[in-house]
Amino acid sequence: MMTAPAMALEVRVSPEQPRLGETLSVLVETDGEQAPTLRARGRSYETFAVGQNRYRAFIPTTPLDTPGSFAIEAQSGDQRQRVDVPLGDRNFTIQEIWLSPSVNAITGTDYEFDRMDDLKATVTPERLWTGPFIHPSDGPITTPYGVRRYYNGVWADNYYHRGLDYAAPTGAPVVAAARGRVALVGTVAQGFELHGNTVGIDHGQGVTTIYIHLSQIEVQEGQMVEAGERIGRVGSTGISTGPHLHWGLYVNGECVDPAPWLGLGLK
């Protein structure tokens, strides 16, 4: 674990050798009275208390980031500290997808995108989850996180596969990956043309998950759910080539690799 020189404001970042798509857990210890703020790559991040004079924030990285060293700067009152993080490169699978003109013409609705953007921007101070996240489906993973694509022969510059696809038959159960509050229920009838029937869960502290292409939704907005609780059923609504669950895990608005959250359980 990387550690800045011992000072009144101490910053620890893990993992020590992060790669594109991984989440950075940043722990800040301070003897000051103010909660520290973090800044990295031109963006500020809120920290949350995890103990006496100890605070934590999650910083996302994605396949669209540029590998190489970048600085995380912490400030609490007049105290400042900086840690340089070596962000490693990573090879992601490349796919070529061909869409029919009718499918390619579907661009989604403003309502759909606004609701999704609101979900991803949610930062609830309370941490609602405990322990590692779990797989939301028993089906095999058919498309991994981070896949880059050509669509109809054209490279999609700002695209990467934002989540995991699980192959499962229509009607197979979909469960919450962790404890949280249902912050979004969107349906095809409401204008969710691309995502299809969708559930979004707020897990607190900038961590959210989405579950899309559902055939049925079995929760309501505002409802608290536990890890493993059924929230819907697999389907093929929206833009989908067949029955499957697309599951995405977002940290402060960016879709990150779920693997560390599933296996290790970032705390």
Secondary structure, DSSP 8 states (H G I E B T S, - for coil): -EE--SSSEEEEEESSS-BTT-EEEEEEEESSSS--EEEETTEEEE-EEEETTEEEEEEE--TTS--EEEEEEEEETTEEEEEEEEEB-----EEEE---HHHHT----HHHHHHHHHHHT---SS----S----S-SS-EEE-TT-EEEETTEE-TT----SEEEE--TT-EEE-SSSEEEEEEE-GGGT-TTT-EEEEEEEETTEEEEEEEESEE---TT-EE-TT-EEEE-B--SS-SSSEEEEEEEETTEE--SHHHHHT---
